[in-house]
Amino acid sequence: MTDLNQALVDIRSIRRQVAQATEFRGYGPLTLSATAVFALLAGAAQSRWVPEPATHPGQYVALWLATGVICAALIATQMLTRADRLHSGMADEMIRMAVAQFLPAAIAGAILPFILLQVTPAVFWMLPGLWQIIFSLGVFASCRCLPRPMLLAGVWFLLTGFACILLGGVRALAPASMSGAYAVGMTFVAAVHYFYAKKVSTDEDKEL
């Protein structure tokens, strides 16, 4: 029994090592493009219903957190089906790895607004910039299992986050500071996955 347990441990270790050395293909370009559209819709909704987020911070947080949850649910749903199709027997390990890499950033981003809401309102304007910086860290953490150009997406969100903080005050809470940054960033992410998927498909056809 001891030998069997050790063998199972060794197999799990090998699967983890293989997963870490394999690029994750579970993110679908179409779904990623949809998140860019949702960002634009959220920006339009903010312009209409939360025109002064500095005086209605709770509504601002609710709008953008709801948008984030919807986008995450869309990505997760397709990730489960796509990874199962493209990674077959390694799907579960690949999904766990992808989630573990981005999860700390997602948790930090979800908790941060509630902390800022509890402190002086004078610092609430920093939320969009901090959200984008945290998101960039999640992208960087995930880059080792994604196509190399994805590093540029991490750089984009990092720079837009710093730009929001440099704007300062209510200007950082403008709809474009979130919708523009995420619409452009997620469109780029979708494009990278789309062209990478085409490249992989072409390479596989050549091998056949």
C-alpha positions, 0 to 999 in steps of 0.5 A: 500500500505504501508503494501504491501511495508513493506511486500516486504521489509521483504521478500527481507530481509529474502531472503538475510538472507537465501542466506547468510546462504546457501553455494553457489554451482554455481561454476563448478569444470570443469570450474574452472579446465579450468582456471588453464589450461588457467593460464598455457597457459598464462605462456607459451605465456609469455615465448614465446612473453613477455620474458622480461616483465620488458621492456614490461610491457604493453604487460605483463599486457595485457596478464594477464588481458586478461587471467583473463577476459576470465577466469572470463567470463567462470566462470560467464557463468556457474555460471548463469546456474548452480546456476539457476539449483541448487538454483532455486528460490534463484538463483538471490540472491545467484549470487548477493551475490557471485558477491558482495563478490568478486567484490571489489577484482576484481576491485582492481586487474583490476585497480592496473596495470594501476596505477603501469604503471604510476609510476616508472618502478622500482616497476612494478615487484611487480604486480604479488605478489600484484595480488595474494594477492588481489585475496586471499582477494577476496577468503577470502571474499567469504569463508563464502558462500563456503566450509570451505577448501576454506580457504586454497585456500585463504592462498595459494594465500596469501603466493604465493603473499608474495613469489613473493614480496620476490623474488624481481626484474625481478624474480617476473615477471617470467612466473611461478610466475603467471602461477604456483600459479594460476594453482595450486590454481585453481586446488585445488579450483576445487577439493574442489568444485568437492568433495563437490558436490559429498558429497552433492549429496551423502547426498541428496541420503541418505535422499531420 
